[in-house]
Amino acid sequence: MSGARETAKPFGPSCLYPDEAEIARLILGSKRAKAWSGLAIVLERSGLPKIDVMMGGRCWPAVRAFFDRWNHVEPDGGGRSDRRPLR
């Protein structure tokens, strides 16, 4: 018997410092990933972690934490309120 648990992919990158293409797919999905480069520039002004030059990517836990804060997601699974505007 094959269930959804066996076929579902876990949400997350392949490494701690994924490249921009992988982050784009994780955040926006494959159909909208092309928009990531422009969005990332704007989101960095609001606190999105920058690309770590030594590691060659953005630290995924910090990226995830940024979007959790952006969407007002509480660590305990709390609700979501209105997003804050871009600066």
Beta strands, then each sheet from edge to edge (+ up, - down):
end
